[in-house]
């Protein structure tokens, strides 16, 4: 039954100051971004019309965003 144990809570911010945890965070972020890009590419292949509409909406949001 060890698989059913909940994940431990995230470490407090003070523990994240070390270089190792920063490197681990960057690795996890890079992995997440790779998977996100892969999912976007898959969605574009599977549903090109919806993907195009989503891109157009995003472009419109970016055009109307005020810095």
Predicted model as a PDB file, atoms N, CA, C, CB and O in Angstrom, pLDDT in the B-factor column:
MODEL        1                                                                  
ATOM      1  N   UNK A   1       0.798  -1.203   0.000  1.00 46.00           N  
ATOM      2  CA  UNK A   1       0.000   0.000   0.000  1.00 46.00           C  
ATOM      3  C   UNK A   1       0.845   1.274   0.000  1.00 46.00           C  
ATOM      4  CB  UNK A   1      -0.910  -0.005   1.184  1.00 46.00           C  
ATOM      5  O   UNK A   1       0.273   2.350   0.171  1.00 46.00           O  
ATOM      6  N   UNK A   2       2.168   1.223  -0.181  1.00 52.00           N  
ATOM      7  CA  UNK A   2       2.944   2.458  -0.171  1.00 52.00           C  
ATOM      8  C   UNK A   2       2.630   3.354  -1.360  1.00 52.00           C  
ATOM      9  CB  UNK A   2       4.415   2.140  -0.153  1.00 52.00           C  
ATOM     10  O   UNK A   2       2.900   4.553  -1.303  1.00 52.00           O  
ATOM     11  N   UNK A   3       2.059   2.802  -2.453  1.00 55.00           N  
ATOM     12  CA  UNK A   3       1.746   3.623  -3.612  1.00 55.00           C  
ATOM     13  C   UNK A   3       0.582   4.568  -3.356  1.00 55.00           C  
ATOM     14  CB  UNK A   3       1.437   2.746  -4.795  1.00 55.00           C  
ATOM     15  O   UNK A   3       0.449   5.578  -4.047  1.00 55.00           O  
ATOM     16  N   UNK A   4      -0.261   4.263  -2.379  1.00 59.00           N  
ATOM     17  CA  UNK A   4      -1.433   5.102  -2.154  1.00 59.00           C  
ATOM     18  C   UNK A   4      -1.159   6.264  -1.210  1.00 59.00           C  
ATOM     19  CB  UNK A   4      -2.557   4.270  -1.608  1.00 59.00           C  
ATOM     20  O   UNK A   4      -2.060   7.055  -0.933  1.00 59.00           O  
ATOM     21  N   UNK A   5       0.076   6.383  -0.710  1.00 58.00           N  
ATOM     22  CA  UNK A   5       0.408   7.479   0.198  1.00 58.00           C  
ATOM     23  C   UNK A   5       0.408   8.794  -0.578  1.00 58.00           C  
ATOM     24  CB  UNK A   5       1.786   7.241   0.880  1.00 58.00           C  
ATOM     25  O   UNK A   5       0.883   8.839  -1.712  1.00 58.00           O  
ATOM     26  N   UNK A   6      -0.117   9.864   0.018  1.00 58.00           N  
ATOM     27  CA  UNK A   6      -0.135  11.156  -0.690  1.00 58.00           C  
ATOM     28  C   UNK A   6       1.279  11.714  -0.806  1.00 58.00           C  
ATOM     29  CB  UNK A   6      -1.051  12.173   0.041  1.00 58.00           C  
ATOM     30  O   UNK A   6       2.160  11.381  -0.014  1.00 58.00           O  
ATOM     31  N   UNK A   7       1.477  12.563  -1.801  1.00 59.00           N  
ATOM     32  CA  UNK A   7       2.782  13.194  -1.988  1.00 59.00           C  
ATOM     33  C   UNK A   7       3.053  14.149  -0.840  1.00 59.00           C  
ATOM     34  CB  UNK A   7       2.850  13.940  -3.340  1.00 59.00           C  
ATOM     35  O   UNK A   7       2.126  14.760  -0.310  1.00 59.00           O  
ATOM     36  N   UNK A   8       4.313  14.284  -0.450  1.00 58.00           N  
ATOM     37  CA  UNK A   8       4.635  15.234   0.623  1.00 58.00           C  
ATOM     38  C   UNK A   8       4.381  16.663   0.136  1.00 58.00           C  
ATOM     39  CB  UNK A   8       6.118  15.070   1.085  1.00 58.00           C  
ATOM     40  O   UNK A   8       4.453  16.925  -1.064  1.00 58.00           O  
ATOM     41  N   UNK A   9       4.088  17.577   1.044  1.00 59.00           N  
ATOM     42  CA  UNK A   9       3.839  18.961   0.621  1.00 59.00           C  
ATOM     43  C   UNK A   9       5.110  19.577   0.055  1.00 59.00           C  
ATOM     44  CB  UNK A   9       3.315  19.811   1.801  1.00 59.00           C  
ATOM     45  O   UNK A   9       6.210  19.124   0.372  1.00 59.00           O  
ATOM     46  N   UNK A  10       4.972  20.613  -0.787  1.00 61.00           N  
ATOM     47  CA  UNK A  10       6.171  21.222  -1.367  1.00 61.00           C  
ATOM     48  C   UNK A  10       7.040  21.848  -0.284  1.00 61.00           C  
ATOM     49  CB  UNK A  10       5.787  22.279  -2.410  1.00 61.00           C  
ATOM     50  O   UNK A  10       6.547  22.277   0.759  1.00 61.00           O  
ATOM     51  N   UNK A  11       8.337  21.891  -0.551  1.00 59.00           N  
ATOM     52  CA  UNK A  11       9.288  22.441   0.423  1.00 59.00           C  
ATOM     53  C   UNK A  11       9.062  23.941   0.586  1.00 59.00           C  
ATOM     54  CB  UNK A  11      10.750  22.161  -0.017  1.00 59.00           C  
ATOM     55  O   UNK A  11       8.680  24.613  -0.371  1.00 59.00           O  
ATOM     56  N   UNK A  12       9.290  24.470   1.777  1.00 57.00           N  
ATOM     57  CA  UNK A  12       9.164  25.909   1.963  1.00 57.00           C  
ATOM     58  C   UNK A  12      10.179  26.672   1.116  1.00 57.00           C  
ATOM     59  CB  UNK A  12       9.338  26.265   3.435  1.00 57.00           C  
ATOM     60  O   UNK A  12      11.177  26.102   0.677  1.00 57.00           O  
ATOM     61  N   UNK A  13       9.926  27.956   0.887  1.00 55.00           N  
ATOM     62  CA  UNK A  13      10.764  28.761   0.004  1.00 55.00           C  
ATOM     63  C   UNK A  13      12.199  28.838   0.512  1.00 55.00           C  
ATOM     64  CB  UNK A  13      10.186  30.163  -0.136  1.00 55.00           C  
ATOM     65  O   UNK A  13      13.122  28.943  -0.296  1.00 55.00           O  
ATOM     66  N   UNK A  14      12.415  28.790   1.819  1.00 52.00           N  
ATOM     67  CA  UNK A  14      13.766  28.879   2.369  1.00 52.00           C  
ATOM     68  C   UNK A  14      14.614  27.685   1.925  1.00 52.00           C  
ATOM     69  CB  UNK A  14      13.715  28.954   3.906  1.00 52.00           C  
ATOM     70  O   UNK A  14      15.830  27.820   1.793  1.00 52.00           O  
ATOM     71  N   UNK A  15      14.008  26.533   1.694  1.00 52.00           N  
ATOM     72  CA  UNK A  15      14.751  25.344   1.272  1.00 52.00           C  
ATOM     73  C   UNK A  15      15.110  25.389  -0.211  1.00 52.00           C  
ATOM     74  CB  UNK A  15      13.941  24.091   1.567  1.00 52.00           C  
ATOM     75  O   UNK A  15      15.937  24.596  -0.663  1.00 52.00           O  
ATOM     76  N   UNK A  16      14.516  26.283  -0.963  1.00 47.00           N  
ATOM     77  CA  UNK A  16      14.733  26.322  -2.400  1.00 47.00           C  
ATOM     78  C   UNK A  16      15.907  27.213  -2.783  1.00 47.00           C  
ATOM     79  CB  UNK A  16      13.484  26.797  -3.094  1.00 47.00           C  
ATOM     80  O   UNK A  16      16.113  27.461  -3.971  1.00 47.00           O  
ATOM     81  N   UNK A  17      16.677  27.699  -1.829  1.00 55.00           N  
ATOM     82  CA  UNK A  17      17.775  28.602  -2.125  1.00 55.00           C  
ATOM     83  C   UNK A  17      19.019  27.885  -2.628  1.00 55.00           C  
ATOM     84  CB  UNK A  17      18.114  29.396  -0.907  1.00 55.00           C  
ATOM     85  O   UNK A  17      19.885  28.523  -3.226  1.00 55.00           O  
ATOM     86  N   UNK A  18      19.134  26.599  -2.409  1.00 61.00           N  
ATOM     87  CA  UNK A  18      20.347  25.885  -2.804  1.00 61.00           C  
ATOM     88  C   UNK A  18      20.403  25.727  -4.326  1.00 61.00           C  
ATOM     89  CB  UNK A  18      20.408  24.503  -2.118  1.00 61.00           C  
ATOM     90  O   UNK A  18      19.376  25.747  -5.004  1.00 61.00           O  
ATOM     91  N   UNK A  19      21.628  25.568  -4.850  1.00 67.00           N  
ATOM     92  CA  UNK A  19      21.811  25.425  -6.294  1.00 67.00           C  
ATOM     93  C   UNK A  19      21.192  24.141  -6.815  1.00 67.00           C  
ATOM     94  CB  UNK A  19      23.286  25.461  -6.643  1.00 67.00           C  
ATOM     95  O   UNK A  19      20.667  24.107  -7.928  1.00 67.00           O  
ATOM     96  N   UNK A  20      21.253  23.081  -6.011  1.00 77.00           N  
ATOM     97  CA  UNK A  20      20.710  21.793  -6.451  1.00 77.00           C  
ATOM     98  C   UNK A  20      19.206  21.902  -6.697  1.00 77.00           C  
ATOM     99  CB  UNK A  20      21.002  20.695  -5.405  1.00 77.00           C  
ATOM    100  O   UNK A  20      18.711  21.427  -7.719  1.00 77.00           O  
ATOM    101  N   UNK A  21      18.479  22.524  -5.770  1.00 90.00           N  
ATOM    102  CA  UNK A  21      17.033  22.612  -5.951  1.00 90.00           C  
ATOM    103  C   UNK A  21      16.706  23.542  -7.113  1.00 90.00           C  
ATOM    104  CB  UNK A  21      16.350  23.104  -4.660  1.00 90.00           C  
ATOM    105  O   UNK A  21      15.707  23.341  -7.804  1.00 90.00           O  
ATOM    106  N   UNK A  22      17.537  24.558  -7.334  1.00 90.00           N  
ATOM    107  CA  UNK A  22      17.333  25.428  -8.490  1.00 90.00           C  
ATOM    108  C   UNK A  22      17.521  24.666  -9.784  1.00 90.00           C  
ATOM    109  CB  UNK A  22      18.284  26.615  -8.442  1.00 90.00           C  
ATOM    110  O   UNK A  22      16.753  24.829 -10.732  1.00 90.00           O  
ATOM    111  N   UNK A  23      18.549  23.830  -9.817  1.00 90.00           N  
ATOM    112  CA  UNK A  23      18.786  23.018 -11.008  1.00 90.00           C  
ATOM    113  C   UNK A  23      17.644  22.026 -11.215  1.00 90.00           C  
ATOM    114  CB  UNK A  23      20.128  22.272 -10.896  1.00 90.00           C  
ATOM    115  O   UNK A  23      17.210  21.799 -12.344  1.00 90.00           O  
ATOM    116  N   UNK A  24      17.160  21.436 -10.122  1.00 93.00           N  
ATOM    117  CA  UNK A  24      16.045  20.494 -10.235  1.00 93.00           C  
ATOM    118  C   UNK A  24      14.795  21.209 -10.733  1.00 93.00           C  
ATOM    119  CB  UNK A  24      15.766  19.814  -8.879  1.00 93.00           C  
ATOM    120  O   UNK A  24      14.046  20.679 -11.554  1.00 93.00           O  
ATOM    121  N   UNK A  25      14.587  22.402 -10.232  1.00 94.00           N  
ATOM    122  CA  UNK A  25      13.423  23.186 -10.682  1.00 94.00           C  
ATOM    123  C   UNK A  25      13.532  23.497 -12.178  1.00 94.00           C  
ATOM    124  CB  UNK A  25      13.305  24.505  -9.867  1.00 94.00           C  
ATOM    125  O   UNK A  25      12.547  23.391 -12.909  1.00 94.00           O  
ATOM    126  N   UNK A  26      14.725  23.879 -12.628  1.00 94.00           N  
ATOM    127  CA  UNK A  26      14.914  24.173 -14.053  1.00 94.00           C  
ATOM    128  C   UNK A  26      14.720  22.925 -14.903  1.00 94.00           C  
ATOM    129  CB  UNK A  26      16.307  24.760 -14.298  1.00 94.00           C  
ATOM    130  O   UNK A  26      14.162  22.999 -15.998  1.00 94.00           O  
ATOM    131  N   UNK A  27      15.182  21.768 -14.402  1.00 94.00           N  
ATOM    132  CA  UNK A  27      14.968  20.511 -15.142  1.00 94.00           C  
ATOM    133  C   UNK A  27      13.485  20.201 -15.257  1.00 94.00           C  
ATOM    134  CB  UNK A  27      15.697  19.340 -14.454  1.00 94.00           C  
ATOM    135  O   UNK A  27      12.996  19.848 -16.330  1.00 94.00           O  
ATOM    136  N   UNK A  28      12.765  20.336 -14.130  1.00 95.00           N  
ATOM    137  CA  UNK A  28      11.323  20.062 -14.176  1.00 95.00           C  
ATOM    138  C   UNK A  28      10.604  21.030 -15.109  1.00 95.00           C  
ATOM    139  CB  UNK A  28      10.718  20.149 -12.769  1.00 95.00           C  
ATOM    140  O   UNK A  28       9.701  20.634 -15.846  1.00 95.00           O  
ATOM    141  N   UNK A  29      11.005  22.300 -15.076  1.00 96.00           N  
ATOM    142  CA  UNK A  29      10.377  23.301 -15.938  1.00 96.00           C  
ATOM    143  C   UNK A  29      10.657  22.992 -17.413  1.00 96.00           C  
ATOM    144  CB  UNK A  29      10.884  24.717 -15.580  1.00 96.00           C  
ATOM    145  O   UNK A  29       9.760  23.083 -18.251  1.00 96.00           O  
ATOM    146  N   UNK A  30      11.899  22.627 -17.724  1.00 96.00           N  
ATOM    147  CA  UNK A  30      12.250  22.289 -19.105  1.00 96.00           C  
ATOM    148  C   UNK A  30      11.453  21.076 -19.577  1.00 96.00           C  
ATOM    149  CB  UNK A  30      13.763  22.015 -19.228  1.00 96.00           C  
ATOM    150  O   UNK A  30      10.969  21.046 -20.709  1.00 96.00           O  
ATOM    151  N   UNK A  31      11.320  20.081 -18.711  1.00 97.00           N  
ATOM    152  CA  UNK A  31      10.531  18.897 -19.058  1.00 97.00           C  
ATOM    153  C   UNK A  31       9.074  19.271 -19.296  1.00 97.00           C  
ATOM    154  CB  UNK A  31      10.631  17.837 -17.950  1.00 97.00           C  
ATOM    155  O   UNK A  31       8.454  18.800 -20.249  1.00 97.00           O  
ATOM    156  N   UNK A  32       8.529  20.117 -18.430  1.00 97.00           N  
ATOM    157  CA  UNK A  32       7.144  20.556 -18.585  1.00 97.00           C  
ATOM    158  C   UNK A  32       6.963  21.290 -19.911  1.00 97.00           C  
ATOM    159  CB  UNK A  32       6.728  21.462 -17.410  1.00 97.00           C  
ATOM    160  O   UNK A  32       5.997  21.035 -20.629  1.00 97.00           O  
ATOM    161  N   UNK A  33       7.876  22.194 -20.241  1.00 97.00           N  
ATOM    162  CA  UNK A  33       7.746  22.958 -21.483  1.00 97.00           C  
ATOM    163  C   UNK A  33       7.875  22.061 -22.710  1.00 97.00           C  
ATOM    164  CB  UNK A  33       8.798  24.063 -21.536  1.00 97.00           C  
ATOM    165  O   UNK A  33       7.188  22.269 -23.710  1.00 97.00           O  
ATOM    166  N   UNK A  34       8.765  21.054 -22.632  1.00 97.00           N  
ATOM    167  CA  UNK A  34       8.865  20.100 -23.753  1.00 97.00           C  
ATOM    168  C   UNK A  34       7.548  19.364 -23.943  1.00 97.00           C  
ATOM    169  CB  UNK A  34      10.010  19.084 -23.512  1.00 97.00           C  
ATOM    170  O   UNK A  34       7.062  19.236 -25.067  1.00 97.00           O  
ATOM    171  N   UNK A  35       6.971  18.882 -22.855  1.00 97.00           N  
ATOM    172  CA  UNK A  35       5.704  18.150 -22.949  1.00 97.00           C  
ATOM    173  C   UNK A  35       4.576  19.058 -23.424  1.00 97.00           C  
ATOM    174  CB  UNK A  35       5.341  17.532 -21.594  1.00 97.00           C  
ATOM    175  O   UNK A  35       3.708  18.627 -24.182  1.00 97.00           O  
ATOM    176  N   UNK A  36       4.586  20.316 -22.979  1.00 95.00           N  
ATOM    177  CA  UNK A  36       3.558  21.260 -23.414  1.00 95.00           C  
ATOM    178  C   UNK A  36       3.651  21.498 -24.915  1.00 95.00           C  
ATOM    179  CB  UNK A  36       3.688  22.590 -22.655  1.00 95.00           C  
ATOM    180  O   UNK A  36       2.632  21.505 -25.606  1.00 95.00           O  
ATOM    181  N   UNK A  37       4.863  21.694 -25.423  1.00 95.00           N  
ATOM    182  CA  UNK A  37       5.033  21.898 -26.859  1.00 95.00           C  
ATOM    183  C   UNK A  37       4.634  20.664 -27.649  1.00 95.00           C  
ATOM    184  CB  UNK A  37       6.473  22.268 -27.172  1.00 95.00           C  
ATOM    185  O   UNK A  37       4.057  20.772 -28.731  1.00 95.00           O  
ATOM    186  N   UNK A  38       4.940  19.498 -27.111  1.00 96.00           N  
ATOM    187  CA  UNK A  38       4.546  18.253 -27.771  1.00 96.00           C  
ATOM    188  C   UNK A  38       3.021  18.129 -27.823  1.00 96.00           C  
ATOM    189  CB  UNK A  38       5.157  17.038 -27.041  1.00 96.00           C  
ATOM    190  O   UNK A  38       2.461  17.716 -28.838  1.00 96.00           O  
ATOM    191  N   UNK A  39       2.358  18.484 -26.732  1.00 93.00           N  
ATOM    192  CA  UNK A  39       0.900  18.416 -26.692  1.00 93.00           C  
ATOM    193  C   UNK A  39       0.282  19.409 -27.670  1.00 93.00           C  
ATOM    194  CB  UNK A  39       0.390  18.685 -25.274  1.00 93.00           C  
ATOM    195  O   UNK A  39      -0.710  19.101 -28.330  1.00 93.00           O  
ATOM    196  N   UNK A  40       0.870  20.598 -27.760  1.00 89.00           N  
ATOM    197  CA  UNK A  40       0.353  21.597 -28.713  1.00 89.00           C  
ATOM    198  C   UNK A  40       0.513  21.110 -30.148  1.00 89.00           C  
ATOM    199  CB  UNK A  40       1.078  22.948 -28.532  1.00 89.00           C  
ATOM    200  O   UNK A  40      -0.382  21.291 -30.974  1.00 89.00           O  
ATOM    201  N   UNK A  41       1.649  20.493 -30.442  1.00 91.00           N  
ATOM    202  CA  UNK A  41       1.872  19.977 -31.794  1.00 91.00           C  
ATOM    203  C   UNK A  41       0.886  18.858 -32.112  1.00 91.00           C  
ATOM    204  CB  UNK A  41       3.318  19.471 -31.949  1.00 91.00           C  
ATOM    205  O   UNK A  41       0.358  18.786 -33.222  1.00 91.00           O  
ATOM    206  N   UNK A  42       0.640  17.989 -31.141  1.00 92.00           N  
ATOM    207  CA  UNK A  42      -0.322  16.910 -31.349  1.00 92.00           C  
ATOM    208  C   UNK A  42      -1.723  17.470 -31.585  1.00 92.00           C  
ATOM    209  CB  UNK A  42      -0.328  15.957 -30.144  1.00 92.00           C  
ATOM    210  O   UNK A  42      -2.438  17.018 -32.479  1.00 92.00           O  
ATOM    211  N   UNK A  43      -2.105  18.452 -30.783  1.00 86.00           N  
ATOM    212  CA  UNK A  43      -3.429  19.061 -30.952  1.00 86.00           C  
ATOM    213  C   UNK A  43      -3.560  19.698 -32.325  1.00 86.00           C  
ATOM    214  CB  UNK A  43      -3.686  20.109 -29.861  1.00 86.00           C  
ATOM    215  O   UNK A  43      -4.616  19.623 -32.954  1.00 86.00           O  
ATOM    216  N   UNK A  44      -2.482  20.328 -32.790  1.00 86.00           N  
ATOM    217  CA  UNK A  44      -2.530  20.957 -34.112  1.00 86.00           C  
ATOM    218  C   UNK A  44      -2.713  19.918 -35.208  1.00 86.00           C  
ATOM    219  CB  UNK A  44      -1.257  21.767 -34.367  1.00 86.00           C  
ATOM    220  O   UNK A  44      -3.423  20.162 -36.183  1.00 86.00           O  
ATOM    221  N   UNK A  45      -2.076  18.758 -35.056  1.00 90.00           N  
ATOM    222  CA  UNK A  45      -2.236  17.711 -36.065  1.00 90.00           C  
ATOM    223  C   UNK A  45      -3.626  17.093 -36.011  1.00 90.00           C  
ATOM    224  CB  UNK A  45      -1.179  16.627 -35.876  1.00 90.00           C  
ATOM    225  O   UNK A  45      -4.202  16.762 -37.047  1.00 90.00           O  
ATOM    226  N   UNK A  46      -4.166  16.938 -34.802  1.00 91.00           N  
ATOM    227  CA  UNK A  46      -5.442  16.244 -34.653  1.00 91.00           C  
ATOM    228  C   UNK A  46      -6.615  17.160 -34.966  1.00 91.00           C  
ATOM    229  CB  UNK A  46      -5.579  15.689 -33.241  1.00 91.00           C  
ATOM    230  O   UNK A  46      -7.573  16.748 -35.620  1.00 91.00           O  
ATOM    231  N   UNK A  47      -6.541  18.405 -34.498  1.00 90.00           N  
ATOM    232  CA  UNK A  47      -7.637  19.358 -34.691  1.00 90.00           C  
ATOM    233  C   UNK A  47      -7.096  20.667 -35.259  1.00 90.00           C  
ATOM    234  CB  UNK A  47      -8.385  19.615 -33.357  1.00 90.00           C  
ATOM    235  O   UNK A  47      -7.006  21.660 -34.536  1.00 90.00           O  
ATOM    236  N   UNK A  48      -6.735  20.682 -36.533  1.00 88.00           N  
ATOM    237  CA  UNK A  48      -6.097  21.878 -37.078  1.00 88.00           C  
ATOM    238  C   UNK A  48      -6.985  23.120 -37.037  1.00 88.00           C  
ATOM    239  CB  UNK A  48      -5.677  21.619 -38.490  1.00 88.00           C  
ATOM    240  O   UNK A  48      -6.484  24.224 -36.824  1.00 88.00           O  
ATOM    241  N   UNK A  49      -8.278  22.961 -37.236  1.00 91.00           N  
ATOM    242  CA  UNK A  49      -9.153  24.139 -37.250  1.00 91.00           C  
ATOM    243  C   UNK A  49      -9.252  24.770 -35.868  1.00 91.00           C  
ATOM    244  CB  UNK A  49     -10.549  23.763 -37.751  1.00 91.00           C  
ATOM    245  O   UNK A  49      -9.158  25.990 -35.731  1.00 91.00           O  
ATOM    246  N   UNK A  50      -9.443  23.938 -34.838  1.00 90.00           N  
ATOM    247  CA  UNK A  50      -9.523  24.472 -33.475  1.00 90.00           C  
ATOM    248  C   UNK A  50      -8.194  25.078 -33.054  1.00 90.00           C  
ATOM    249  CB  UNK A  50      -9.938  23.372 -32.487  1.00 90.00           C  
ATOM    250  O   UNK A  50      -8.162  26.107 -32.379  1.00 90.00           O  
ATOM    251  N   UNK A  51      -7.085  24.436 -33.454  1.00 87.00           N  
ATOM    252  CA  UNK A  51      -5.762  24.952 -33.100  1.00 87.00           C  
ATOM    253  C   UNK A  51      -5.528  26.309 -33.757  1.00 87.00           C  
ATOM    254  CB  UNK A  51      -4.659  23.957 -33.519  1.00 87.00           C  
ATOM    255  O   UNK A  51      -4.972  27.216 -33.137  1.00 87.00           O  
ATOM    256  N   UNK A  52      -5.947  26.445 -34.999  1.00 90.00           N  
ATOM    257  CA  UNK A  52      -5.779  27.723 -35.694  1.00 90.00           C  
ATOM    258  C   UNK A  52      -6.621  28.801 -35.019  1.00 90.00           C  
ATOM    259  CB  UNK A  52      -6.167  27.591 -37.185  1.00 90.00           C  
ATOM    260  O   UNK A  52      -6.153  29.924 -34.830  1.00 90.00           O  
ATOM    261  N   UNK A  53      -7.850  28.470 -34.658  1.00 93.00           N  
ATOM    262  CA  UNK A  53      -8.711  29.438 -33.979  1.00 93.00           C  
ATOM    263  C   UNK A  53      -8.106  29.846 -32.631  1.00 93.00           C  
ATOM    264  CB  UNK A  53     -10.125  28.852 -33.776  1.00 93.00           C  
ATOM    265  O   UNK A  53      -8.168  31.016 -32.254  1.00 93.00           O  
ATOM    266  N   UNK A  54      -7.530  28.898 -31.915  1.00 89.00           N  
ATOM    267  CA  UNK A  54      -6.892  29.212 -30.633  1.00 89.00           C  
ATOM    268  C   UNK A  54      -5.695  30.134 -30.843  1.00 89.00           C  
ATOM    269  CB  UNK A  54      -6.451  27.920 -29.915  1.00 89.00           C  
ATOM    270  O   UNK A  54      -5.477  31.061 -30.064  1.00 89.00           O  
ATOM    271  N   UNK A  55      -4.917  29.878 -31.900  1.00 90.00           N  
ATOM    272  CA  UNK A  55      -3.778  30.766 -32.197  1.00 90.00           C  
ATOM    273  C   UNK A  55      -4.255  32.180 -32.517  1.00 90.00           C  
ATOM    274  CB  UNK A  55      -2.951  30.211 -33.378  1.00 90.00           C  
ATOM    275  O   UNK A  55      -3.661  33.160 -32.067  1.00 90.00           O  
ATOM    276  N   UNK A  56      -5.319  32.277 -33.289  1.00 93.00           N  
ATOM    277  CA  UNK A  56      -5.855  33.599 -33.645  1.00 93.00           C  
ATOM    278  C   UNK A  56      -6.350  34.342 -32.397  1.00 93.00           C  
ATOM    279  CB  UNK A  56      -7.008  33.454 -34.670  1.00 93.00           C  
ATOM    280  O   UNK A  56      -6.120  35.543 -32.250  1.00 93.00           O  
ATOM    281  N   UNK A  57      -7.027  33.621 -31.506  1.00 94.00           N  
ATOM    282  CA  UNK A  57      -7.487  34.261 -30.263  1.00 94.00           C  
ATOM    283  C   UNK A  57      -6.313  34.742 -29.430  1.00 94.00           C  
ATOM    284  CB  UNK A  57      -8.345  33.291 -29.441  1.00 94.00           C  
ATOM    285  O   UNK A  57      -6.353  35.835 -28.866  1.00 94.00           O  
ATOM    286  N   UNK A  58      -5.261  33.923 -29.352  1.00 91.00           N  
ATOM    287  CA  UNK A  58      -4.074  34.313 -28.590  1.00 91.00           C  
ATOM    288  C   UNK A  58      -3.419  35.544 -29.208  1.00 91.00           C  
ATOM    289  CB  UNK A  58      -3.066  33.151 -28.526  1.00 91.00           C  
ATOM    290  O   UNK A  58      -3.008  36.454 -28.489  1.00 91.00           O  
ATOM    291  N   UNK A  59      -3.320  35.577 -30.526  1.00 93.00           N  
ATOM    292  CA  UNK A  59      -2.734  36.745 -31.186  1.00 93.00           C  
ATOM    293  C   UNK A  59      -3.551  37.993 -30.921  1.00 93.00           C  
ATOM    294  CB  UNK A  59      -2.619  36.510 -32.686  1.00 93.00           C  
ATOM    295  O   UNK A  59      -2.995  39.072 -30.714  1.00 93.00           O  
ATOM    296  N   UNK A  60      -4.875  37.854 -30.925  1.00 93.00           N  
ATOM    297  CA  UNK A  60      -5.731  39.008 -30.652  1.00 93.00           C  
ATOM    298  C   UNK A  60      -5.535  39.475 -29.212  1.00 93.00           C  
ATOM    299  CB  UNK A  60      -7.217  38.661 -30.911  1.00 93.00           C  
ATOM    300  O   UNK A  60      -5.488  40.676 -28.949  1.00 93.00           O  
ATOM    301  N   UNK A  61      -5.421  38.527 -28.278  1.00 92.00           N  
ATOM    302  CA  UNK A  61      -5.167  38.908 -26.881  1.00 92.00           C  
ATOM    303  C   UNK A  61      -3.850  39.660 -26.761  1.00 92.00           C  
ATOM    304  CB  UNK A  61      -5.149  37.664 -25.970  1.00 92.00           C  
ATOM    305  O   UNK A  61      -3.765  40.660 -26.049  1.00 92.00           O  
ATOM    306  N   UNK A  62      -2.825  39.183 -27.454  1.00 91.00           N  
ATOM    307  CA  UNK A  62      -1.522  39.831 -27.371  1.00 91.00           C  
ATOM    308  C   UNK A  62      -1.542  41.207 -28.027  1.00 91.00           C  
ATOM    309  CB  UNK A  62      -0.457  38.957 -28.021  1.00 91.00           C  
ATOM    310  O   UNK A  62      -0.853  42.115 -27.563  1.00 91.00           O  
ATOM    311  N   UNK A  63      -2.318  41.381 -29.096  1.00 91.00           N  
ATOM    312  CA  UNK A  63      -2.393  42.677 -29.744  1.00 91.00           C  
ATOM    313  C   UNK A  63      -3.089  43.705 -28.884  1.00 91.00           C  
ATOM    314  CB  UNK A  63      -3.097  42.557 -31.058  1.00 91.00           C  
ATOM    315  O   UNK A  63      -2.746  44.887 -28.919  1.00 91.00           O  
ATOM    316  N   UNK A  64      -4.065  43.263 -28.111  1.00 89.00           N  
ATOM    317  CA  UNK A  64      -4.850  44.209 -27.326  1.00 89.00           C  
ATOM    318  C   UNK A  64      -4.300  44.384 -25.911  1.00 89.00           C  
ATOM    319  CB  UNK A  64      -6.291  43.753 -27.262  1.00 89.00           C  
ATOM    320  O   UNK A  64      -4.829  45.180 -25.135  1.00 89.00           O  
ATOM    321  N   UNK A  65      -3.248  43.649 -25.575  1.00 81.00           N  
ATOM    322  CA  UNK A  65      -2.660  43.763 -24.233  1.00 81.00           C  
ATOM    323  C   UNK A  65      -1.874  45.054 -24.138  1.00 81.00           C  
ATOM    324  CB  UNK A  65      -1.748  42.547 -23.911  1.00 81.00           C  
ATOM    325  O   UNK A  65      -1.087  45.366 -25.031  1.00 81.00           O  
ATOM    326  N   UNK A  66      -2.076  45.811 -23.066  1.00 75.00           N  
ATOM    327  CA  UNK A  66      -1.366  47.074 -22.877  1.00 75.00           C  
ATOM    328  C   UNK A  66      -0.300  46.908 -21.827  1.00 75.00           C  
ATOM    329  CB  UNK A  66      -2.332  48.200 -22.484  1.00 75.00           C  
ATOM    330  O   UNK A  66      -0.586  46.438 -20.726  1.00 75.00           O  
ATOM    331  N   UNK A  67       0.917  47.279 -22.139  1.00 67.00           N  
ATOM    332  CA  UNK A  67       2.007  47.204 -21.187  1.00 67.00           C  
ATOM    333  C   UNK A  67       1.855  48.357 -20.297  1.00 67.00           C  
ATOM    334  CB  UNK A  67       3.388  47.187 -21.852  1.00 67.00           C  
ATOM    335  O   UNK A  67       2.657  48.542 -19.382  1.00 67.00           O  
TER     336      UNK A  67                                                      
ENDMDL                                                                          
END                                                                             
